[in-house]
């Protein structure tokens, strides 16, 4: 019998089951997108597989009625938890006119949805960090009790925007939480060739904020550290840097062949720690996830994914004459 860790964190059985369901939906959507890409139906996939625990655990620790998130392109788990739907994400993958992110004008996984406080992202990596810091500055200036939460990969933590953003947040003690999702590879470059120091979180000291490195395959551990970071931020104690260590189970994107830079044994070994299975085991040991509930969840999610796929595939593209809308003032 597993120790009941979630109750100690203030989470109910229903909430952890919802966390698992969100993680599983992200995984099933991602897997379907790969199939659609290989069938020539959608142009591009950049995957969340292996990082769902960090994404969903963090999102559940935030106040999803008022906090703002600035996700990076792998964060399907974050945006689903914040209110995006499977249909929204499929419309983006198919680049259809109803895509809520950009109306089909931007690459898939470049999220942005005002109604759910998802800050619009851009293609150059890490530009979202100064944006999230700006939202946190607004919270402080307007004396509002919300935080901003921003994510990025460990490779792009070497970009100037990361350092400038965190330095500004540290100087002004802003309510922003930065979570680096360390999946061990910046496209083909392994983490040991990216960092001169051992941990991304070691950099927090230079910016005057606490830094934590946690198991990115454990949604409850992520929930705990993000929840504590949020409490510090709301209490005026400033920003936090979190490093969530996991592993990217797929190639960098649908245009990448990861066999050229990592062997299959390494990937197979990482799959043993896949949070979709390890968190399910935790829930099963506590009899929160039974065989019956698991079968019902799987059926429900498969139906959601199928309906989203069918809807998005048959939805209209944007009219060609709208191509220059929102580019020039009219």
Secondary structure, 3 states (H helix, E strand, C coil): CCCCHHHHCCCCHHHHHHHHHHHHHHHHHHHHHHHHHHCCCCCCCCCCCCCHHHHHHHHHHCCCCCCEEECCCCCHHHHHHCCCCHHHHHHHHCCCCCCCCCCCCCCCCCCCEHHHCECCCCCCCCHHHHHHHHHHHHHHHCCCCCCEEEEEECHHHHCHHHHHHHHHHHHCCCCEEEEEEECCEECCEEHHHCCCCCCHHHHHHHHCCEEEEEECCCHHHHHHHHHHHHHHHHCCCCCEEEEEECCCCCCCCCCCCHHHCCCHHHHHHHHCCCHHHHHHHHHHHCCCCCHHHHHHHHHHHHHHHHHHHHHHHHCCCCCHHHCCCCCCCC
